[in-house]
Amino acid sequence: MSSAKRSDFHFDLPEELIAQHPVDRRDGARLLVADPVQRTLRHARITDLPGLVPEGTLCVPNDVKVRHARLLLRRAGGGAGEALLLRAFPDGSFEAMVRPGPKLRPGREAAVIDPASGAILAQLTVEETLEEGLRRVLIRQEGRSLDWDAVDRIGRLPLPPYITHAAEADDEDRYQTVFHAPEGEAVAAPTAGLHFTEDLIAQLEARGCHWRPVRLHVGLGTFRPMTAEHLEDHVMHEERYEVPEDTARLLEPVLRHRTRPLLCIGTTSLRTLEAAWDGERLKRSGSTRLFIQPGYRLRTADMLLTNFHLPESTLFVLVSALLGPDFAKKAYAEAVRERYRFFSYGDAMLILNTRTSRV
């Protein structure tokens, strides 16, 4: 594994390239095609994707549902607060990131409020301090503990912090994939999947490209910034995953014998397959802290579709592992020069030859 520094993965990103809103059409984004073997870059569109991948490609997206996991709080003394629910525990409580942390310690309570009217929607009680400064909290309404479905009705969509506007009606549609499952507990969208329409999926399937989702419940492991200077000191937050039976049955012989190319749609589906694959079979469920960085050799995907990521982030480190750090910076410099849009609502990159590159 690499002993590189976080600062090795810095690049200059003009603030105006951070996409604040999606393009008019889901499939209207631009696409930078990067080949680390040929060391070439090509400009295309998302709508070109069916002609860019080989016939018969297996397409593996993450079909997790993004929850309305952000709760606005009014503390007992009247001060403001916020909770981001990360996952549900079997006893009905939630793991949460809260702020201000010093004011929301075990035993403290706060009202969950409607940001528009100020009306009290529920009560939050901090039960316990967990690792990494997180909290175990209970959300109650009329004495009844709320589950994810109930939280969905009172919470707000957790747009990333670099999107500066509050969640709007358009975000309710566009920050979910068209193929998401009815369940899941993601607190961020699997953003590469946001580009797909039902028509684009049908075009891929018409070329024999089977659509087989996995599910990684996107949490802090995907989006928490690195704070350690050395990559080897960064610990990923644990995230749960599931591999459906029909996905596993189709993928396992392909992974054993490399009979068909495999495209991961998003870094979360890539990390899921890499964590689940043991060389013979895919584990149907589990959890992972996998941090893909330079020196890591992929065992599953032949191609990756991904959006453009933040400087010094674990996701840009992942891209650098597939392209090589120098070529990754060259590709991102090209994207900046050509005014590609970055992050969740931005444009995308198709990385070819992820398993055959020697970077």
C-alpha atoms as one frame of an Amber mdcrd trajectory, in Angstrom:
protein
   0.000   0.000   0.000   1.004   3.604  -0.561   2.719   5.759   2.068   1.725
   8.893   0.174   0.618  12.120   1.825  -2.787  13.753   1.625  -1.169  16.862
   0.144   0.069  14.760  -2.810  -3.551  14.648  -3.972  -4.167  18.375  -4.073
  -5.218  20.142  -7.253  -6.557  23.618  -7.899 -10.308  23.697  -8.390 -12.057
  26.977  -9.204 -15.089  27.370  -6.958 -17.335  28.230  -9.886 -16.890  24.690
 -11.289 -18.675  23.173  -8.279 -22.110  22.325  -9.685 -24.883  23.793  -7.534
 -27.770  22.414  -9.604 -28.166  19.465 -11.991 -28.240  19.953 -15.742 -31.698
  20.042 -17.354 -31.630  16.344 -18.335 -30.256  13.535 -16.192 -28.308  12.197
 -19.181 -27.204  15.650 -20.321 -23.826  15.659 -18.567 -20.458  15.669 -20.285
 -18.163  12.646 -20.081 -14.363  12.528 -20.029 -13.095   9.123 -21.198  -9.720
   8.219 -19.666  -7.584   5.249 -20.708  -4.636   4.723 -18.329  -3.020   2.139
 -20.620  -3.010   4.307 -23.754  -2.814   7.438 -21.563  -5.458   9.135 -23.662
  -8.334  11.462 -22.826 -11.454  11.869 -24.985 -14.447  14.155 -24.632 -17.932
  12.657 -24.939 -21.414  12.811 -23.412 -23.255  10.520 -21.015 -25.618   9.683
 -23.885 -22.612   8.198 -25.733 -22.093   5.581 -23.011 -23.863   2.650 -24.793
 -21.416   3.009 -27.683 -18.354   3.416 -25.447 -18.623   0.151 -23.515 -18.365
  -3.277 -25.177 -21.502  -5.229 -25.996 -22.417  -7.598 -23.187 -20.863  -5.449
 -20.471 -22.180  -6.118 -16.959 -23.287  -2.815 -15.429 -23.186  -2.697 -11.622
 -24.748   0.392  -9.989 -25.529   1.116  -6.341 -29.328   1.163  -5.927 -29.384
   2.493  -2.362 -32.054   5.014  -1.351 -30.996   8.403   0.019 -32.889   9.132
   3.225 -34.097  12.473   4.568 -31.473  12.054   7.244 -30.795  15.700   8.143
 -32.746  16.960  11.174 -32.789  20.605  12.238 -32.871  20.981  16.019 -33.793
  23.504  18.677 -31.918  22.746  21.871 -33.420  23.049  25.333 -31.807  26.473
  25.840 -33.147  27.732  22.520 -29.964  27.366  20.489 -29.887  25.791  17.043
 -28.505  22.341  16.300 -28.430  19.662  13.677 -28.285  15.876  13.448 -27.308
  13.742  10.483 -28.609  10.206  10.960 -26.162   7.639   9.572 -27.745   4.264
  10.304 -30.452   2.607  12.363 -29.685   0.213  15.202 -31.883  -2.851  15.895
 -33.266  -1.255  19.065 -34.770   1.651  17.087 -32.060   4.198  17.877 -29.776
   5.811  15.305 -26.091   6.498  14.889 -25.803  10.227  14.250 -23.357  13.032
  13.686 -24.544  16.010  15.759 -23.591  19.621  16.165 -22.766  21.437  18.245
 -21.244  18.320  19.786 -20.413  19.872  23.186 -24.052  20.922  23.610 -25.509
  17.541  22.602 -24.006  15.085  25.040 -25.720  11.999  26.554 -28.862  12.927
  28.420 -29.513  16.087  26.427 -32.716  16.567  24.454 -33.643  18.750  21.503
 -36.731  19.407  19.449 -36.761  18.411  15.786 -38.253  21.421  14.023 -39.751
  22.356  10.695 -37.323  24.929   9.226 -40.113  26.898   7.562 -42.638  27.200
  10.390 -40.553  26.393  13.447 -43.148  23.796  14.476 -41.931  20.908  16.626
 -42.056  17.642  14.672 -40.404  15.223  17.105 -38.021  14.978  20.048 -34.402
  13.846  19.875 -32.657  12.364  22.898 -28.912  11.763  22.987 -28.404   8.329
  24.545 -24.680   7.622  24.208 -21.374   8.868  22.789 -19.897   6.511  20.197
 -16.535   6.283  18.445 -15.327   9.210  16.333 -17.488  11.638  18.309 -20.738
  10.219  16.943 -23.874   9.810  19.080 -26.571   7.198  19.547 -29.876   9.053
  19.507 -33.576   8.269  19.797 -36.180  10.127  17.742 -39.668  10.079  19.288
 -42.998  11.453  18.174 -45.925  11.291  20.612 -43.931   8.826  22.710 -43.268
   6.474  19.790 -39.774   5.799  18.422 -39.494   6.659  14.744 -37.998   4.372
  12.092 -36.451   5.404   8.768 -39.778   5.647   6.975 -41.119   8.024   9.604
 -37.885  10.047   9.654 -38.199  10.380   5.876 -41.394  12.356   6.434 -39.907
  14.917   8.851 -36.242  15.146   7.835 -34.523  17.017   5.049 -32.501  15.656
   2.158 -28.812  15.732   3.197 -27.336  17.677   0.281 -23.526  17.841   0.439
 -22.041  20.902   2.200 -20.559  22.254  -1.042 -24.108  22.674  -2.422 -24.978
  25.981  -0.815 -28.757  26.092  -1.255 -31.237  24.279   0.981 -32.927  21.232
  -0.519 -35.559  22.254  -3.072 -38.331  20.399  -4.890 -36.007  19.664  -7.823
 -33.462  18.098  -5.466 -36.081  15.660  -4.171 -36.137  14.106  -7.638 -32.639
  14.692  -8.945 -30.662  13.674  -5.841 -32.127  10.158  -6.102 -31.401   7.672
  -8.869 -34.320   6.571 -11.054 -33.560   2.947 -10.124 -33.220   3.252  -6.339
 -34.656   0.522  -4.150 -37.421   1.318  -1.648 -35.027   0.630   1.216 -31.567
   1.708   2.293 -30.031   4.285   4.586 -27.655   6.358   2.487 -26.831   9.887
   3.610 -25.331  10.792   0.243 -26.329   9.809  -3.272 -24.292   7.339  -5.356
 -23.744  10.229  -7.742 -22.592   8.373 -10.879 -26.018   6.750 -10.923 -27.767
  10.132 -11.061 -26.953  10.397 -14.790 -29.089   7.425 -15.792 -32.571   7.578
 -17.267 -34.798   4.593 -17.933 -34.150   5.128 -21.645 -30.362   5.082 -21.215
 -30.581   1.866 -19.193 -32.785   0.365 -21.938 -30.204   1.316 -24.581 -27.491
  -0.470 -22.610 -29.669  -3.545 -22.174 -30.404  -3.552 -25.923 -26.646  -4.047
 -26.422 -26.672  -7.053 -24.101 -25.424  -5.044 -21.117 -27.042  -6.607 -18.069
 -28.011  -4.242 -15.240 -27.236  -5.837 -11.862 -27.213  -3.558  -8.781 -25.473
  -3.914  -5.456 -26.174  -1.769  -2.410 -23.718   0.124  -0.243 -25.328   2.259
   2.458 -23.345   5.435   1.822 -22.125   6.990   5.046 -19.127   8.801   6.467
 -16.686   6.348   4.901 -17.478   7.733   1.460 -17.557  11.457   2.116 -15.726
  12.270   5.377 -12.633  14.403   4.596  -9.186  13.080   5.346  -7.527  14.795
   8.291  -4.389  12.657   8.649  -1.449  13.847   6.565  -0.341  10.307   5.701
  -2.805   8.110   3.844  -1.859   5.087   5.910  -3.175   6.877   9.011  -6.648
   7.524   7.591  -9.300   5.104   8.872 -12.462   4.773   6.791 -15.799   4.776
   8.613 -17.491   1.392   8.337 -20.272   1.089   5.741 -22.664  -1.827   5.221
 -23.296  -3.477   1.875 -25.520  -6.135   0.298 -25.094  -8.123  -2.910 -28.466
  -9.441  -4.160 -28.618 -13.112  -5.052 -29.373 -12.539  -8.751 -26.440 -10.128
  -8.998 -24.092 -12.591  -7.320 -25.204 -15.529  -9.491 -24.489 -13.611 -12.701
 -21.241 -11.978 -11.563 -19.471 -14.872  -9.849 -18.663 -16.972 -12.964 -17.709
 -13.797 -14.838 -15.317 -12.772 -12.071 -13.805 -16.252 -11.901 -13.237 -16.653
 -15.639 -13.264 -13.030 -16.933 -15.751 -13.909 -19.672 -17.385 -10.472 -19.920
 -16.299  -6.899 -19.136 -17.650  -5.343 -15.957 -18.507  -1.656 -15.493 -18.965
  -0.304 -11.984 -21.269   2.696 -11.948 -19.807   4.681  -9.087 -17.073   4.266
  -6.516 -19.518   2.799  -3.983 -20.400  -0.158  -6.204 -16.687  -0.649  -6.933
 -15.805  -0.713  -3.238 -18.690  -3.105  -2.604 -17.484  -5.639  -5.170 -13.868
  -5.355  -4.048 -14.899  -5.918  -0.424 -17.314  -8.766  -1.179 -15.195 -10.768
  -3.672 -12.888 -13.399  -2.143 -11.627 -14.838  -5.423 -14.324 -17.515  -5.649
 -17.601 -16.013  -4.512 -19.269 -12.747  -3.548 -20.248 -12.366   0.075 -23.957
 -11.517   0.118 -23.709  -8.964   2.928 -21.100  -7.430   5.149 -19.384  -4.189
   6.015 -16.256  -2.516   4.731 -13.660   0.113   5.557 -11.854  -0.431   2.251
  -9.670   2.521   1.230  -8.500   2.105  -2.369  -5.265   4.006  -2.902  -2.208
   3.835  -5.195  -0.655   0.385  -4.973  -4.028  -1.363  -4.734  -4.811  -3.761
  -7.609  -8.443  -4.154  -8.570  -9.818  -7.691  -8.771 -13.297  -6.999 -10.130
 -14.178  -4.040 -12.379 -12.783  -3.467 -15.864 -14.252   0.046 -16.098 -15.506
   2.698 -13.704 -17.961   5.526 -14.268 -17.561   8.218 -11.628 -18.115  11.928
 -11.090 -15.311  14.414 -10.451 -14.223  14.573  -6.827 -12.836  16.919  -4.213
  -9.085  17.638  -3.917  -7.403  15.614  -1.140 -10.446  13.341  -0.785 -10.496
   9.556  -0.485 -12.414   9.462  -3.782  -9.751  11.384  -5.704  -7.199   9.033
  -4.114  -9.265   6.126  -5.504  -9.244   7.680  -8.988  -5.481   8.139  -8.652
  -5.135   4.444  -7.810  -6.828   3.525 -11.099  -5.210   6.108 -13.367  -1.910
   6.610 -11.579  -1.372   9.863  -9.624   0.280  11.752 -12.493  -2.306  10.785
 -15.117  -5.144  11.457 -12.650  -3.877  15.006 -12.146  -3.527  15.404 -15.920
  -7.112  14.232 -16.433  -8.453  16.559 -13.755  -6.426  19.470 -15.131  -8.042
  18.792 -18.519 -11.468  18.749 -16.870 -10.782  22.095 -15.186  -9.425  23.603
 -18.406 -12.498  22.443 -20.355 -14.856  23.718 -17.631 -16.322  20.378 -16.606
 -18.748  20.563 -13.685 -17.577  18.925 -10.435 -19.104  16.833  -7.635 -22.596
  15.434  -7.093 -24.472  17.412  -9.750 -21.499  17.594 -12.091 -20.129  15.789
 -15.112 -18.566  12.335 -15.184 -15.467  10.357 -16.115 -15.350   6.891 -17.672
 -12.140   5.102 -16.698 -11.203   2.214 -18.989  -8.826  -0.705 -18.409  -8.933
  -0.465 -14.643  -7.676  -4.017 -14.136  -5.127  -4.150 -16.934  -3.419  -0.829
 -16.269  -0.034  -0.926 -14.622   0.274   2.401 -12.911
